[in-house]
Amino acid sequence: MAAHGNILGPDPRPSFFAVEGGAQRLAPPADRKGLAVRFAARSLSVMQKEGLVASSAGDQVWRLVSDEGAYLDGFDEAPCPLSFLTTGMVSSYMTELLALAKQRGIAIRDVTLVQDNYYTMKGSALKGTMTGGAKDIDLEARIDSDADAEALRALVYDAVAASPLNGLMRGEKESLFTLSLNGEEVKPDKARPVAGDVPGDPSAQIIGAQPATSEAFIRRAGTSPLTAEATSSQSSSLAEEQDRILHIRGICTLREDGVKMVEQQLFNPHGSIFHYLCDEEGRAPDAASYIAAGIGFCFMTQLGRYAKIARKDLSAYNIVQDIHFSRGGASGGTGQAGSADPVETHVYLQSAEDEAFARAALDMGEQTCFLHAFCRTDLKARVRVSQL
């Protein structure tokens, strides 16, 4: 059982909600590619985090929270960070697939997308060799349509390329950072810097956010199927030296009103199923907002994990993260492959440790983050189409 407190469990508010007066708390950065997303988050305990996300695609600000399971001494009160990325990713593919099908005159009676993401963690945290990695994804499209197999296969491949996430998935993009320790800016060691002004610590913007509605768009739905690949156990992801493969699945279908429904399953480490709603029309967070939250939460987990493994004081770790995407090639009408600028993250640490620790925490946080690895690795989708 975790030695730290469960902050999310006793909180009387819903875990996830549209924020009342959200625009006064957070706004997206100035748009420079077509779609801009700002994610501001703060640590609650070692593994629990809460954040607000604002996208230029809509006016609503959303409150999201993340936790981890027993494998990281978490309480499993909310989805793990990787869950958000998988959800946003498969939802974005669905959006582009449907838009492309309409443009090409392909009638689709029913469609399900099944996406599998794989990540690696190898090396020693204390020796500085531990590194997170990302692997090519598997994407199965189950489509009920009279179109021929080749047309459907081209449709899925082109939808993947048209997704704004393509800009982070293809090519090798090194993320950018600023660092502050106890309110004072610290020059990073290895991390590449963000140009321009540094926003303030976001804690005050996040604390006390209240729901505008009671509608739930994320909920737990049991435990993921136990497979032979599961190797996790209590605290196993806190081991000083590791060599493991992570596997998470997202299954995306459509509600009658067009809202996307995603079931997330966590196979290794073994964890809970969560059901998400995703929507580009403002009825739930959009795909880009989930993607941004996933990257930010994952990086924060690595900061907390490194401090715990190294047995260093880290009383708070907060971030402001900006991502600039192009609009979707099909849904946004660009006719181009999706593109993105490097992720920009401002990091705020509260610690009794010195600047050397702050720099090491930033560098190891980036180095071990699965989703910053996703950005700096040229990845592909292995596509399979099943015609119903």
Summary of the structure (lengths in Angstrom):
residues: 388
radius of gyration: 19.7
end to end distance: 45.6
largest distance: 64.2
contacts: 1399
relative contact order: 0.24
helix: 26%
strand: 34%
